[in-house]
Amino acid sequence: MKNYKDSDYALNKFSEGIVYRFADRIVEITLEDYLAENPGKTAQDFLEPKAI
């Protein structure tokens, strides 16, 4: 059985940002980065995909 703390779900749940895991790297997008790249968005828009 796969260790829960090593799962993608746990990685996103316990990190500050949204985490994408690729075969060769892990990319984390923080709230500050998200808002800087998307000026029309809010913190609530950031939290919606994080909650999934």
Contacts in CASP RR format, 6 or more apart in sequence:
PFRMAT RR
TARGET T0000
AUTHOR 0000-0000-0000
METHOD contacts of the structure
MODEL  1
MKNYKDSDYALNKFSEGIVYRFADRIVEITLEDYLAENPGKTAQDFLEPK
AI
4 10 0 8 1.000
8 19 0 8 1.000
8 21 0 8 1.000
11 19 0 8 1.000
11 21 0 8 1.000
11 26 0 8 1.000
12 18 0 8 1.000
12 19 0 8 1.000
12 50 0 8 1.000
15 28 0 8 1.000
16 28 0 8 1.000
16 30 0 8 1.000
16 31 0 8 1.000
17 28 0 8 1.000
17 29 0 8 1.000
17 30 0 8 1.000
17 31 0 8 1.000
17 50 0 8 1.000
18 28 0 8 1.000
18 29 0 8 1.000
18 34 0 8 1.000
18 46 0 8 1.000
18 49 0 8 1.000
18 50 0 8 1.000
19 26 0 8 1.000
19 27 0 8 1.000
19 28 0 8 1.000
19 29 0 8 1.000
20 26 0 8 1.000
20 27 0 8 1.000
20 28 0 8 1.000
20 29 0 8 1.000
31 43 0 8 1.000
31 46 0 8 1.000
34 41 0 8 1.000
34 46 0 8 1.000
35 41 0 8 1.000
35 42 0 8 1.000
35 43 0 8 1.000
35 46 0 8 1.000
38 45 0 8 1.000
END
